[in-house]
Amino acid sequence: MKLVEATSLRIQELLKINRLTIQELAQKSNLPVDSINYFFSSKDDFVDLRIIFRICCGLGIEMTQFYKSDLFKSINLKGNKE
């Protein structure tokens, strides 16, 4: 799994857990909605940590909590499935 795919799935998990929409998360994180939507539509494997940091602030969690998920255990940083 690519890093951006795992990040997208993790954001979806956290939205569900916190009962938030993307728009609500964007507002809480002081981000444009497009910055969050990037993870759902990107064909790149680029993850901007500044955006993740702001999402974490909006959710009231540490970045370590964001990445503490089994989704990130099978990341191949080359972008190919292992």
C-alpha positions in Angstrom: 0.0 0.0 0.0 1.2 3.5 -0.8 1.7 6.1 1.9 -0.9 8.4 0.5 -3.4 5.5 0.4 -2.8 4.6 4.1 -3.0 8.3 5.0 -6.4 8.6 3.2 -7.7 5.5 5.0 -6.5 6.8 8.3 -8.2 10.1 7.8 -11.4 8.3 6.9 -11.1 6.2 10.2 -10.6 9.3 12.2 -13.5 11.1 10.6 -15.7 8.2 11.5 -14.5 7.9 15.0 -14.9 11.6 15.6 -18.2 11.8 13.7 -16.9 14.6 11.5 -17.3 15.5 7.8 -14.3 16.5 5.7 -15.7 20.1 5.8 -15.8 20.0 9.6 -12.3 18.6 9.9 -11.0 21.3 7.5 -12.6 24.0 9.6 -11.2 22.6 12.9 -7.8 22.2 11.3 -7.9 25.6 9.6 -7.3 24.1 6.2 -9.0 24.4 2.9 -11.2 21.4 2.1 -9.0 20.7 -1.0 -6.0 20.1 1.2 -7.8 17.2 2.9 -9.4 16.0 -0.4 -5.9 15.8 -1.9 -5.3 12.5 0.0 -8.4 11.0 -1.5 -7.7 11.8 -5.1 -3.9 12.0 -5.3 -2.1 9.7 -7.7 1.2 10.8 -6.1 2.7 9.3 -3.0 3.5 12.7 -1.5 2.3 13.4 2.1 2.7 16.9 3.4 3.5 16.6 7.1 2.4 20.2 7.6 -1.1 19.2 6.6 -1.1 16.0 8.7 0.1 18.2 11.7 -2.8 20.6 11.2 -5.3 17.7 10.9 -3.9 16.3 14.2 -4.3 19.7 15.8 -7.8 19.9 14.6 -8.6 16.5 16.0 -6.7 17.2 19.3 -4.3 14.3 18.8 -0.5 13.9 18.5 1.0 12.9 15.2 2.2 9.7 16.9 -1.5 8.8 17.5 -2.2 9.5 13.8 0.4 7.1 12.6 -0.3 4.5 15.3 -2.3 2.3 13.0 -1.8 -1.0 11.4 -2.4 0.8 8.0 1.1 2.1 8.2 2.8 -1.3 8.8 2.6 -2.4 5.2 3.9 0.8 3.6 6.2 0.4 0.6 7.9 3.7 0.2 8.8 2.9 -3.4 5.1 3.0 -4.2 4.9 -0.6 -5.4 3.2 -3.4 -3.7 5.5 -5.8 -2.0 
